Amino acid sequence: MGRAFQTHNDLGRLLDERVYRNALKERCAEMGIRVDAEFRIVVSVASFSESFFVDLIREDAVVYELKADKTFHPSHDAQLLDYLFLLDLNFGEPVNFRTDSVRSRIVSTSLNRAERQPEAIIHENFEKISRPFQNIPEIVSAILQEWGTHLDFKLYREAILSLPGIDAPGQVAVLDRSETISK
């Protein structure tokens, strides 16, 4: 965080987050701190694939999500938690450079990948699914086994809606019921 304050002092508060990311990466390298920038995370199932790019990861242990926004939003924490869950890490910090002084906070989770695996999917909720959608329970099971629970629901929804033969969100409304996923 000392490097973040130094970067903010040197560059000001009105630049794009990419500029801060590159400057921080360079400053960390000068200090002998290994930082990966724009670290790519790919989540996929069947024909669905989505890539996410983490701003900075320090020593494969802490995720830094850089922002150049007037204030922090709950979506910033949610995004960071998704990255922590997908990388099976416990700590991260959103860092905002747009404010008068650098702002950050700790976002953490004690849940590891094994703890985010569902014990069971209640299949009776799927019994009345019409023929074209009968593979949905298996796809949902595969997604949850691969990705775990607790990610942003939009990601699960996009993956399911990308399946062949599913044309509209109303066709899979049964998946919006919280009791379909049991922990």
CNS distance restraints for C-alpha pairs under 8 A (distance, minus, plus):
assign (resid   1 and name CA) (resid   5 and name CA) 6.35 0.50 0.50
assign (resid   2 and name CA) (resid   6 and name CA) 6.23 0.50 0.50
assign (resid   3 and name CA) (resid   7 and name CA) 6.00 0.50 0.50
assign (resid   3 and name CA) (resid  24 and name CA) 6.47 0.50 0.50
assign (resid   3 and name CA) (resid  27 and name CA) 6.67 0.50 0.50
assign (resid   3 and name CA) (resid  28 and name CA) 7.27 0.50 0.50
assign (resid   4 and name CA) (resid   8 and name CA) 6.11 0.50 0.50
assign (resid   4 and name CA) (resid  24 and name CA) 6.52 0.50 0.50
assign (resid   4 and name CA) (resid 102 and name CA) 7.19 0.50 0.50
assign (resid   5 and name CA) (resid   9 and name CA) 6.13 0.50 0.50
assign (resid   5 and name CA) (resid 101 and name CA) 7.65 0.50 0.50
assign (resid   5 and name CA) (resid 102 and name CA) 6.10 0.50 0.50
assign (resid   6 and name CA) (resid  10 and name CA) 6.16 0.50 0.50
assign (resid   7 and name CA) (resid  11 and name CA) 5.88 0.50 0.50
assign (resid   7 and name CA) (resid  12 and name CA) 7.77 0.50 0.50
assign (resid   7 and name CA) (resid  20 and name CA) 6.98 0.50 0.50
assign (resid   7 and name CA) (resid  23 and name CA) 6.83 0.50 0.50
assign (resid   7 and name CA) (resid  24 and name CA) 6.86 0.50 0.50
assign (resid   8 and name CA) (resid  12 and name CA) 5.10 0.50 0.50
assign (resid   8 and name CA) (resid  13 and name CA) 6.30 0.50 0.50
assign (resid   8 and name CA) (resid  20 and name CA) 7.90 0.50 0.50
assign (resid   8 and name CA) (resid  97 and name CA) 6.50 0.50 0.50
assign (resid   8 and name CA) (resid 101 and name CA) 7.49 0.50 0.50
assign (resid   8 and name CA) (resid 102 and name CA) 6.71 0.50 0.50
assign (resid  11 and name CA) (resid  15 and name CA) 7.66 0.50 0.50
assign (resid  13 and name CA) (resid  68 and name CA) 7.64 0.50 0.50
assign (resid  13 and name CA) (resid  97 and name CA) 5.48 0.50 0.50
assign (resid  13 and name CA) (resid  98 and name CA) 4.60 0.50 0.50
assign (resid  13 and name CA) (resid  99 and name CA) 6.46 0.50 0.50
assign (resid  13 and name CA) (resid 100 and name CA) 6.89 0.50 0.50
assign (resid  14 and name CA) (resid  68 and name CA) 7.48 0.50 0.50
assign (resid  14 and name CA) (resid  97 and name CA) 7.85 0.50 0.50
assign (resid  14 and name CA) (resid  98 and name CA) 5.97 0.50 0.50
assign (resid  15 and name CA) (resid  19 and name CA) 6.59 0.50 0.50
assign (resid  15 and name CA) (resid  20 and name CA) 7.52 0.50 0.50
assign (resid  15 and name CA) (resid  68 and name CA) 7.30 0.50 0.50
assign (resid  15 and name CA) (resid  98 and name CA) 7.85 0.50 0.50
assign (resid  16 and name CA) (resid  20 and name CA) 7.07 0.50 0.50
assign (resid  16 and name CA) (resid  68 and name CA) 6.35 0.50 0.50
assign (resid  17 and name CA) (resid  21 and name CA) 6.08 0.50 0.50
assign (resid  17 and name CA) (resid  66 and name CA) 6.15 0.50 0.50
assign (resid  17 and name CA) (resid  67 and name CA) 5.80 0.50 0.50
assign (resid  17 and name CA) (resid  68 and name CA) 5.51 0.50 0.50
assign (resid  17 and name CA) (resid  97 and name CA) 7.69 0.50 0.50
assign (resid  18 and name CA) (resid  22 and name CA) 6.15 0.50 0.50
assign (resid  19 and name CA) (resid  23 and name CA) 6.17 0.50 0.50
assign (resid  20 and name CA) (resid  24 and name CA) 5.96 0.50 0.50
assign (resid  20 and name CA) (resid  66 and name CA) 7.76 0.50 0.50
assign (resid  20 and name CA) (resid  97 and name CA) 7.87 0.50 0.50
assign (resid  21 and name CA) (resid  25 and name CA) 6.10 0.50 0.50
assign (resid  21 and name CA) (resid  37 and name CA) 7.29 0.50 0.50
assign (resid  21 and name CA) (resid  55 and name CA) 6.71 0.50 0.50
assign (resid  21 and name CA) (resid  56 and name CA) 7.25 0.50 0.50
assign (resid  21 and name CA) (resid  66 and name CA) 7.03 0.50 0.50
assign (resid  22 and name CA) (resid  26 and name CA) 6.22 0.50 0.50
assign (resid  22 and name CA) (resid  37 and name CA) 7.80 0.50 0.50
assign (resid  23 and name CA) (resid  27 and name CA) 6.17 0.50 0.50
assign (resid  24 and name CA) (resid  28 and name CA) 6.04 0.50 0.50
assign (resid  25 and name CA) (resid  29 and name CA) 6.18 0.50 0.50
assign (resid  25 and name CA) (resid  35 and name CA) 6.13 0.50 0.50
assign (resid  25 and name CA) (resid  36 and name CA) 7.56 0.50 0.50
assign (resid  25 and name CA) (resid  37 and name CA) 6.92 0.50 0.50
assign (resid  25 and name CA) (resid  56 and name CA) 7.69 0.50 0.50
assign (resid  26 and name CA) (resid  30 and name CA) 6.30 0.50 0.50
assign (resid  27 and name CA) (resid  31 and name CA) 6.51 0.50 0.50
assign (resid  28 and name CA) (resid  32 and name CA) 6.34 0.50 0.50
assign (resid  28 and name CA) (resid  33 and name CA) 5.00 0.50 0.50
assign (resid  28 and name CA) (resid  34 and name CA) 6.89 0.50 0.50
assign (resid  28 and name CA) (resid  35 and name CA) 6.84 0.50 0.50
assign (resid  29 and name CA) (resid  33 and name CA) 5.36 0.50 0.50
assign (resid  29 and name CA) (resid  34 and name CA) 6.20 0.50 0.50
assign (resid  29 and name CA) (resid  35 and name CA) 7.18 0.50 0.50
assign (resid  33 and name CA) (resid  58 and name CA) 7.31 0.50 0.50
assign (resid  33 and name CA) (resid  59 and name CA) 7.21 0.50 0.50
assign (resid  34 and name CA) (resid  58 and name CA) 5.98 0.50 0.50
assign (resid  34 and name CA) (resid  59 and name CA) 5.35 0.50 0.50
assign (resid  35 and name CA) (resid  56 and name CA) 6.31 0.50 0.50
assign (resid  35 and name CA) (resid  57 and name CA) 5.48 0.50 0.50
assign (resid  35 and name CA) (resid  58 and name CA) 4.47 0.50 0.50
assign (resid  35 and name CA) (resid  59 and name CA) 6.04 0.50 0.50
assign (resid  35 and name CA) (resid  60 and name CA) 7.93 0.50 0.50
assign (resid  36 and name CA) (resid  56 and name CA) 5.54 0.50 0.50
assign (resid  36 and name CA) (resid  57 and name CA) 5.21 0.50 0.50
assign (resid  36 and name CA) (resid  58 and name CA) 6.61 0.50 0.50
assign (resid  36 and name CA) (resid  59 and name CA) 7.96 0.50 0.50
assign (resid  37 and name CA) (resid  54 and name CA) 7.02 0.50 0.50
assign (resid  37 and name CA) (resid  55 and name CA) 5.37 0.50 0.50
assign (resid  37 and name CA) (resid  56 and name CA) 4.54 0.50 0.50
assign (resid  37 and name CA) (resid  57 and name CA) 6.64 0.50 0.50
assign (resid  38 and name CA) (resid  53 and name CA) 5.08 0.50 0.50
assign (resid  38 and name CA) (resid  54 and name CA) 5.15 0.50 0.50
assign (resid  38 and name CA) (resid  55 and name CA) 4.80 0.50 0.50
assign (resid  38 and name CA) (resid  56 and name CA) 6.34 0.50 0.50
assign (resid  39 and name CA) (resid  53 and name CA) 5.30 0.50 0.50
assign (resid  39 and name CA) (resid  54 and name CA) 4.98 0.50 0.50
assign (resid  39 and name CA) (resid  55 and name CA) 6.68 0.50 0.50
assign (resid  39 and name CA) (resid  56 and name CA) 6.93 0.50 0.50
assign (resid  39 and name CA) (resid  57 and name CA) 7.31 0.50 0.50
assign (resid  40 and name CA) (resid  51 and name CA) 6.57 0.50 0.50
assign (resid  40 and name CA) (resid  52 and name CA) 5.71 0.50 0.50
assign (resid  40 and name CA) (resid  53 and name CA) 4.59 0.50 0.50
assign (resid  40 and name CA) (resid  54 and name CA) 6.44 0.50 0.50
assign (resid  41 and name CA) (resid  51 and name CA) 5.59 0.50 0.50
assign (resid  41 and name CA) (resid  52 and name CA) 5.08 0.50 0.50
assign (resid  41 and name CA) (resid  53 and name CA) 6.20 0.50 0.50
assign (resid  41 and name CA) (resid  54 and name CA) 7.61 0.50 0.50
assign (resid  41 and name CA) (resid  86 and name CA) 7.61 0.50 0.50
assign (resid  41 and name CA) (resid  87 and name CA) 7.93 0.50 0.50
assign (resid  42 and name CA) (resid  49 and name CA) 6.85 0.50 0.50
assign (resid  42 and name CA) (resid  50 and name CA) 5.73 0.50 0.50
assign (resid  42 and name CA) (resid  51 and name CA) 4.47 0.50 0.50
assign (resid  42 and name CA) (resid  52 and name CA) 6.41 0.50 0.50
assign (resid  43 and name CA) (resid  49 and name CA) 5.69 0.50 0.50
assign (resid  43 and name CA) (resid  50 and name CA) 5.43 0.50 0.50
assign (resid  43 and name CA) (resid  51 and name CA) 6.46 0.50 0.50
assign (resid  43 and name CA) (resid 147 and name CA) 7.56 0.50 0.50
assign (resid  44 and name CA) (resid  48 and name CA) 5.33 0.50 0.50
assign (resid  44 and name CA) (resid  49 and name CA) 4.13 0.50 0.50
assign (resid  44 and name CA) (resid  50 and name CA) 6.34 0.50 0.50
assign (resid  44 and name CA) (resid 159 and name CA) 7.84 0.50 0.50
assign (resid  45 and name CA) (resid  49 and name CA) 6.59 0.50 0.50
assign (resid  45 and name CA) (resid 139 and name CA) 7.91 0.50 0.50
assign (resid  45 and name CA) (resid 142 and name CA) 7.61 0.50 0.50
assign (resid  45 and name CA) (resid 143 and name CA) 6.51 0.50 0.50
assign (resid  45 and name CA) (resid 159 and name CA) 7.06 0.50 0.50
assign (resid  46 and name CA) (resid 163 and name CA) 7.56 0.50 0.50
assign (resid  47 and name CA) (resid 162 and name CA) 7.30 0.50 0.50
assign (resid  47 and name CA) (resid 163 and name CA) 7.01 0.50 0.50
assign (resid  48 and name CA) (resid 159 and name CA) 5.58 0.50 0.50
assign (resid  48 and name CA) (resid 162 and name CA) 6.08 0.50 0.50
assign (resid  48 and name CA) (resid 163 and name CA) 7.46 0.50 0.50
assign (resid  49 and name CA) (resid 159 and name CA) 7.73 0.50 0.50
assign (resid  54 and name CA) (resid  63 and name CA) 7.29 0.50 0.50
assign (resid  54 and name CA) (resid  64 and name CA) 7.51 0.50 0.50
assign (resid  54 and name CA) (resid  65 and name CA) 6.56 0.50 0.50
assign (resid  54 and name CA) (resid  83 and name CA) 7.21 0.50 0.50
assign (resid  55 and name CA) (resid  63 and name CA) 7.74 0.50 0.50
assign (resid  55 and name CA) (resid  64 and name CA) 6.23 0.50 0.50
assign (resid  55 and name CA) (resid  65 and name CA) 5.29 0.50 0.50
assign (resid  55 and name CA) (resid  66 and name CA) 6.29 0.50 0.50
assign (resid  56 and name CA) (resid  63 and name CA) 5.87 0.50 0.50
assign (resid  56 and name CA) (resid  64 and name CA) 5.02 0.50 0.50
assign (resid  56 and name CA) (resid  65 and name CA) 6.56 0.50 0.50
assign (resid  56 and name CA) (resid  66 and name CA) 7.96 0.50 0.50
assign (resid  57 and name CA) (resid  61 and name CA) 6.78 0.50 0.50
assign (resid  57 and name CA) (resid  62 and name CA) 5.54 0.50 0.50
assign (resid  57 and name CA) (resid  63 and name CA) 4.53 0.50 0.50
assign (resid  57 and name CA) (resid  64 and name CA) 6.10 0.50 0.50
assign (resid  58 and name CA) (resid  62 and name CA) 5.25 0.50 0.50
assign (resid  58 and name CA) (resid  63 and name CA) 6.54 0.50 0.50
assign (resid  58 and name CA) (resid  64 and name CA) 7.79 0.50 0.50
assign (resid  61 and name CA) (resid  89 and name CA) 6.44 0.50 0.50
assign (resid  61 and name CA) (resid  90 and name CA) 7.84 0.50 0.50
assign (resid  61 and name CA) (resid  91 and name CA) 7.36 0.50 0.50
assign (resid  62 and name CA) (resid  89 and name CA) 7.27 0.50 0.50
assign (resid  62 and name CA) (resid  90 and name CA) 7.61 0.50 0.50
assign (resid  62 and name CA) (resid  91 and name CA) 5.40 0.50 0.50
assign (resid  62 and name CA) (resid  92 and name CA) 5.19 0.50 0.50
assign (resid  62 and name CA) (resid  93 and name CA) 7.74 0.50 0.50
assign (resid  63 and name CA) (resid  80 and name CA) 7.71 0.50 0.50
assign (resid  63 and name CA) (resid  83 and name CA) 7.83 0.50 0.50
assign (resid  63 and name CA) (resid  84 and name CA) 7.32 0.50 0.50
assign (resid  63 and name CA) (resid  91 and name CA) 6.65 0.50 0.50
assign (resid  63 and name CA) (resid  92 and name CA) 4.40 0.50 0.50
assign (resid  63 and name CA) (resid  93 and name CA) 6.34 0.50 0.50
assign (resid  64 and name CA) (resid  92 and name CA) 5.63 0.50 0.50
assign (resid  64 and name CA) (resid  93 and name CA) 4.92 0.50 0.50
assign (resid  64 and name CA) (resid  94 and name CA) 5.72 0.50 0.50
assign (resid  64 and name CA) (resid  95 and name CA) 6.82 0.50 0.50
assign (resid  65 and name CA) (resid  80 and name CA) 6.70 0.50 0.50
assign (resid  65 and name CA) (resid  92 and name CA) 7.63 0.50 0.50
assign (resid  65 and name CA) (resid  93 and name CA) 6.28 0.50 0.50
assign (resid  65 and name CA) (resid  94 and name CA) 4.64 0.50 0.50
assign (resid  65 and name CA) (resid  95 and name CA) 6.14 0.50 0.50
assign (resid  66 and name CA) (resid  94 and name CA) 5.80 0.50 0.50
assign (resid  66 and name CA) (resid  95 and name CA) 4.85 0.50 0.50
assign (resid  66 and name CA) (resid  96 and name CA) 5.99 0.50 0.50
assign (resid  66 and name CA) (resid  97 and name CA) 7.56 0.50 0.50
assign (resid  67 and name CA) (resid  94 and name CA) 7.06 0.50 0.50
assign (resid  67 and name CA) (resid  95 and name CA) 5.90 0.50 0.50
assign (resid  67 and name CA) (resid  96 and name CA) 4.54 0.50 0.50
assign (resid  67 and name CA) (resid  97 and name CA) 6.22 0.50 0.50
assign (resid  67 and name CA) (resid  98 and name CA) 7.39 0.50 0.50
assign (resid  68 and name CA) (resid  96 and name CA) 5.53 0.50 0.50
assign (resid  68 and name CA) (resid  97 and name CA) 5.12 0.50 0.50
assign (resid  68 and name CA) (resid  98 and name CA) 4.59 0.50 0.50
assign (resid  68 and name CA) (resid  99 and name CA) 7.96 0.50 0.50
assign (resid  69 and name CA) (resid  96 and name CA) 6.54 0.50 0.50
assign (resid  69 and name CA) (resid  97 and name CA) 7.31 0.50 0.50
assign (resid  69 and name CA) (resid  98 and name CA) 5.27 0.50 0.50
assign (resid  69 and name CA) (resid  99 and name CA) 7.46 0.50 0.50
assign (resid  70 and name CA) (resid  98 and name CA) 5.78 0.50 0.50
assign (resid  70 and name CA) (resid  99 and name CA) 6.08 0.50 0.50
assign (resid  71 and name CA) (resid  96 and name CA) 7.54 0.50 0.50
assign (resid  71 and name CA) (resid  98 and name CA) 7.86 0.50 0.50
assign (resid  71 and name CA) (resid  99 and name CA) 7.24 0.50 0.50
assign (resid  72 and name CA) (resid  76 and name CA) 6.64 0.50 0.50
assign (resid  72 and name CA) (resid  96 and name CA) 7.33 0.50 0.50
assign (resid  73 and name CA) (resid  77 and name CA) 7.33 0.50 0.50
assign (resid  74 and name CA) (resid  78 and name CA) 6.37 0.50 0.50
assign (resid  75 and name CA) (resid  79 and name CA) 5.99 0.50 0.50
assign (resid  76 and name CA) (resid  80 and name CA) 6.24 0.50 0.50
assign (resid  76 and name CA) (resid  94 and name CA) 6.98 0.50 0.50
assign (resid  77 and name CA) (resid  81 and name CA) 6.08 0.50 0.50
assign (resid  77 and name CA) (resid  94 and name CA) 7.18 0.50 0.50
assign (resid  77 and name CA) (resid 107 and name CA) 6.90 0.50 0.50
assign (resid  78 and name CA) (resid  82 and name CA) 6.23 0.50 0.50
assign (resid  78 and name CA) (resid 152 and name CA) 7.30 0.50 0.50
assign (resid  79 and name CA) (resid  83 and name CA) 6.47 0.50 0.50
assign (resid  80 and name CA) (resid  84 and name CA) 6.25 0.50 0.50
assign (resid  80 and name CA) (resid  92 and name CA) 6.84 0.50 0.50
assign (resid  80 and name CA) (resid  93 and name CA) 7.70 0.50 0.50
assign (resid  80 and name CA) (resid  94 and name CA) 7.23 0.50 0.50
assign (resid  80 and name CA) (resid 107 and name CA) 7.52 0.50 0.50
assign (resid  81 and name CA) (resid  85 and name CA) 6.07 0.50 0.50
assign (resid  81 and name CA) (resid 107 and name CA) 7.32 0.50 0.50
assign (resid  81 and name CA) (resid 108 and name CA) 7.59 0.50 0.50
assign (resid  81 and name CA) (resid 109 and name CA) 7.72 0.50 0.50
assign (resid  81 and name CA) (resid 151 and name CA) 7.76 0.50 0.50
assign (resid  82 and name CA) (resid  86 and name CA) 6.07 0.50 0.50
assign (resid  82 and name CA) (resid 150 and name CA) 7.92 0.50 0.50
assign (resid  82 and name CA) (resid 151 and name CA) 5.45 0.50 0.50
assign (resid  82 and name CA) (resid 152 and name CA) 6.84 0.50 0.50
assign (resid  83 and name CA) (resid  87 and name CA) 6.00 0.50 0.50
assign (resid  84 and name CA) (resid  88 and name CA) 5.66 0.50 0.50
assign (resid  84 and name CA) (resid  89 and name CA) 4.84 0.50 0.50
assign (resid  84 and name CA) (resid  90 and name CA) 6.14 0.50 0.50
assign (resid  84 and name CA) (resid  91 and name CA) 7.02 0.50 0.50
assign (resid  84 and name CA) (resid  92 and name CA) 7.21 0.50 0.50
assign (resid  84 and name CA) (resid 109 and name CA) 7.88 0.50 0.50
assign (resid  85 and name CA) (resid  89 and name CA) 6.45 0.50 0.50
assign (resid  85 and name CA) (resid  90 and name CA) 7.93 0.50 0.50
assign (resid  85 and name CA) (resid 111 and name CA) 7.88 0.50 0.50
assign (resid  85 and name CA) (resid 112 and name CA) 7.28 0.50 0.50
assign (resid  85 and name CA) (resid 113 and name CA) 7.00 0.50 0.50
assign (resid  85 and name CA) (resid 150 and name CA) 7.90 0.50 0.50
assign (resid  85 and name CA) (resid 151 and name CA) 7.30 0.50 0.50
assign (resid  86 and name CA) (resid 147 and name CA) 6.84 0.50 0.50
assign (resid  88 and name CA) (resid 112 and name CA) 5.86 0.50 0.50
assign (resid  88 and name CA) (resid 113 and name CA) 5.94 0.50 0.50
assign (resid  89 and name CA) (resid 112 and name CA) 7.46 0.50 0.50
assign (resid  90 and name CA) (resid 108 and name CA) 5.35 0.50 0.50
assign (resid  90 and name CA) (resid 109 and name CA) 5.08 0.50 0.50
assign (resid  90 and name CA) (resid 110 and name CA) 6.08 0.50 0.50
assign (resid  90 and name CA) (resid 111 and name CA) 7.57 0.50 0.50
assign (resid  90 and name CA) (resid 112 and name CA) 7.80 0.50 0.50
assign (resid  91 and name CA) (resid 106 and name CA) 7.03 0.50 0.50
assign (resid  91 and name CA) (resid 107 and name CA) 5.91 0.50 0.50
assign (resid  91 and name CA) (resid 108 and name CA) 4.53 0.50 0.50
assign (resid  91 and name CA) (resid 109 and name CA) 6.77 0.50 0.50
assign (resid  92 and name CA) (resid 106 and name CA) 6.00 0.50 0.50
assign (resid  92 and name CA) (resid 107 and name CA) 5.21 0.50 0.50
assign (resid  92 and name CA) (resid 108 and name CA) 6.28 0.50 0.50
assign (resid  93 and name CA) (resid 104 and name CA) 6.23 0.50 0.50
assign (resid  93 and name CA) (resid 105 and name CA) 5.61 0.50 0.50
assign (resid  93 and name CA) (resid 106 and name CA) 4.92 0.50 0.50
assign (resid  93 and name CA) (resid 107 and name CA) 5.75 0.50 0.50
assign (resid  94 and name CA) (resid 104 and name CA) 5.56 0.50 0.50
assign (resid  94 and name CA) (resid 105 and name CA) 6.32 0.50 0.50
assign (resid  94 and name CA) (resid 106 and name CA) 7.39 0.50 0.50
assign (resid  94 and name CA) (resid 107 and name CA) 7.68 0.50 0.50
assign (resid  95 and name CA) (resid 102 and name CA) 6.92 0.50 0.50
assign (resid  95 and name CA) (resid 103 and name CA) 5.76 0.50 0.50
assign (resid  95 and name CA) (resid 104 and name CA) 4.48 0.50 0.50
assign (resid  95 and name CA) (resid 105 and name CA) 7.32 0.50 0.50
assign (resid  96 and name CA) (resid 102 and name CA) 5.74 0.50 0.50
assign (resid  96 and name CA) (resid 103 and name CA) 5.14 0.50 0.50
assign (resid  96 and name CA) (resid 104 and name CA) 6.26 0.50 0.50
assign (resid  97 and name CA) (resid 101 and name CA) 7.17 0.50 0.50
assign (resid  97 and name CA) (resid 102 and name CA) 5.09 0.50 0.50
assign (resid  97 and name CA) (resid 103 and name CA) 6.89 0.50 0.50
assign (resid  98 and name CA) (resid 102 and name CA) 7.42 0.50 0.50
assign (resid  99 and name CA) (resid 103 and name CA) 7.02 0.50 0.50
assign (resid 111 and name CA) (resid 115 and name CA) 5.82 0.50 0.50
assign (resid 111 and name CA) (resid 116 and name CA) 6.66 0.50 0.50
assign (resid 112 and name CA) (resid 116 and name CA) 6.47 0.50 0.50
assign (resid 113 and name CA) (resid 117 and name CA) 6.60 0.50 0.50
assign (resid 113 and name CA) (resid 148 and name CA) 6.45 0.50 0.50
assign (resid 114 and name CA) (resid 148 and name CA) 7.97 0.50 0.50
assign (resid 116 and name CA) (resid 148 and name CA) 4.97 0.50 0.50
assign (resid 116 and name CA) (resid 149 and name CA) 5.07 0.50 0.50
assign (resid 116 and name CA) (resid 150 and name CA) 6.99 0.50 0.50
assign (resid 117 and name CA) (resid 144 and name CA) 6.61 0.50 0.50
assign (resid 117 and name CA) (resid 145 and name CA) 6.06 0.50 0.50
assign (resid 117 and name CA) (resid 148 and name CA) 4.89 0.50 0.50
assign (resid 117 and name CA) (resid 149 and name CA) 6.22 0.50 0.50
assign (resid 117 and name CA) (resid 183 and name CA) 7.64 0.50 0.50
assign (resid 118 and name CA) (resid 144 and name CA) 6.93 0.50 0.50
assign (resid 118 and name CA) (resid 145 and name CA) 7.43 0.50 0.50
assign (resid 118 and name CA) (resid 148 and name CA) 7.18 0.50 0.50
assign (resid 118 and name CA) (resid 149 and name CA) 6.97 0.50 0.50
assign (resid 118 and name CA) (resid 181 and name CA) 7.24 0.50 0.50
assign (resid 118 and name CA) (resid 182 and name CA) 6.18 0.50 0.50
assign (resid 118 and name CA) (resid 183 and name CA) 4.81 0.50 0.50
assign (resid 119 and name CA) (resid 182 and name CA) 6.67 0.50 0.50
assign (resid 119 and name CA) (resid 183 and name CA) 5.33 0.50 0.50
assign (resid 120 and name CA) (resid 181 and name CA) 7.30 0.50 0.50
assign (resid 120 and name CA) (resid 182 and name CA) 5.77 0.50 0.50
assign (resid 120 and name CA) (resid 183 and name CA) 6.74 0.50 0.50
assign (resid 121 and name CA) (resid 137 and name CA) 7.88 0.50 0.50
assign (resid 121 and name CA) (resid 141 and name CA) 6.90 0.50 0.50
assign (resid 121 and name CA) (resid 180 and name CA) 6.32 0.50 0.50
assign (resid 121 and name CA) (resid 181 and name CA) 5.36 0.50 0.50
assign (resid 121 and name CA) (resid 182 and name CA) 5.80 0.50 0.50
assign (resid 122 and name CA) (resid 179 and name CA) 7.68 0.50 0.50
assign (resid 122 and name CA) (resid 180 and name CA) 5.64 0.50 0.50
assign (resid 122 and name CA) (resid 181 and name CA) 6.66 0.50 0.50
assign (resid 122 and name CA) (resid 182 and name CA) 6.81 0.50 0.50
assign (resid 123 and name CA) (resid 127 and name CA) 6.78 0.50 0.50
assign (resid 123 and name CA) (resid 137 and name CA) 6.75 0.50 0.50
assign (resid 123 and name CA) (resid 180 and name CA) 7.57 0.50 0.50
assign (resid 125 and name CA) (resid 174 and name CA) 7.61 0.50 0.50
assign (resid 125 and name CA) (resid 180 and name CA) 6.36 0.50 0.50
assign (resid 126 and name CA) (resid 134 and name CA) 7.88 0.50 0.50
assign (resid 126 and name CA) (resid 137 and name CA) 6.83 0.50 0.50
assign (resid 126 and name CA) (resid 174 and name CA) 7.62 0.50 0.50
assign (resid 129 and name CA) (resid 133 and name CA) 6.09 0.50 0.50
assign (resid 129 and name CA) (resid 134 and name CA) 6.01 0.50 0.50
assign (resid 130 and name CA) (resid 134 and name CA) 6.43 0.50 0.50
assign (resid 132 and name CA) (resid 165 and name CA) 6.73 0.50 0.50
assign (resid 133 and name CA) (resid 165 and name CA) 7.79 0.50 0.50
assign (resid 133 and name CA) (resid 166 and name CA) 7.73 0.50 0.50
assign (resid 135 and name CA) (resid 139 and name CA) 6.34 0.50 0.50
assign (resid 136 and name CA) (resid 140 and name CA) 5.97 0.50 0.50
assign (resid 136 and name CA) (resid 160 and name CA) 7.73 0.50 0.50
assign (resid 137 and name CA) (resid 141 and name CA) 6.08 0.50 0.50
assign (resid 138 and name CA) (resid 142 and name CA) 6.10 0.50 0.50
assign (resid 139 and name CA) (resid 143 and name CA) 6.11 0.50 0.50
assign (resid 139 and name CA) (resid 160 and name CA) 7.65 0.50 0.50
assign (resid 140 and name CA) (resid 144 and name CA) 6.16 0.50 0.50
assign (resid 140 and name CA) (resid 160 and name CA) 7.69 0.50 0.50
assign (resid 141 and name CA) (resid 145 and name CA) 6.04 0.50 0.50
assign (resid 142 and name CA) (resid 146 and name CA) 6.07 0.50 0.50
assign (resid 143 and name CA) (resid 147 and name CA) 5.78 0.50 0.50
assign (resid 143 and name CA) (resid 148 and name CA) 7.29 0.50 0.50
assign (resid 143 and name CA) (resid 156 and name CA) 7.62 0.50 0.50
assign (resid 144 and name CA) (resid 148 and name CA) 4.52 0.50 0.50
assign (resid 144 and name CA) (resid 149 and name CA) 6.04 0.50 0.50
assign (resid 151 and name CA) (resid 155 and name CA) 7.30 0.50 0.50
assign (resid 151 and name CA) (resid 156 and name CA) 7.92 0.50 0.50
assign (resid 152 and name CA) (resid 156 and name CA) 7.42 0.50 0.50
assign (resid 153 and name CA) (resid 157 and name CA) 6.23 0.50 0.50
assign (resid 154 and name CA) (resid 158 and name CA) 6.00 0.50 0.50
assign (resid 155 and name CA) (resid 159 and name CA) 6.27 0.50 0.50
assign (resid 156 and name CA) (resid 160 and name CA) 6.33 0.50 0.50
assign (resid 157 and name CA) (resid 161 and name CA) 6.04 0.50 0.50
assign (resid 158 and name CA) (resid 162 and name CA) 6.08 0.50 0.50
assign (resid 159 and name CA) (resid 163 and name CA) 7.04 0.50 0.50
assign (resid 160 and name CA) (resid 166 and name CA) 7.98 0.50 0.50
assign (resid 161 and name CA) (resid 166 and name CA) 5.75 0.50 0.50
assign (resid 161 and name CA) (resid 167 and name CA) 7.06 0.50 0.50
assign (resid 161 and name CA) (resid 168 and name CA) 7.36 0.50 0.50
assign (resid 161 and name CA) (resid 169 and name CA) 6.91 0.50 0.50
assign (resid 161 and name CA) (resid 172 and name CA) 7.92 0.50 0.50
assign (resid 162 and name CA) (resid 166 and name CA) 7.00 0.50 0.50
assign (resid 166 and name CA) (resid 171 and name CA) 6.90 0.50 0.50
assign (resid 166 and name CA) (resid 172 and name CA) 7.94 0.50 0.50
assign (resid 167 and name CA) (resid 171 and name CA) 7.36 0.50 0.50
assign (resid 168 and name CA) (resid 172 and name CA) 7.75 0.50 0.50
assign (resid 169 and name CA) (resid 173 and name CA) 6.63 0.50 0.50
assign (resid 172 and name CA) (resid 176 and name CA) 7.71 0.50 0.50
assign (resid 173 and name CA) (resid 177 and name CA) 7.62 0.50 0.50
assign (resid 175 and name CA) (resid 180 and name CA) 6.65 0.50 0.50
assign (resid 176 and name CA) (resid 180 and name CA) 7.98 0.50 0.50
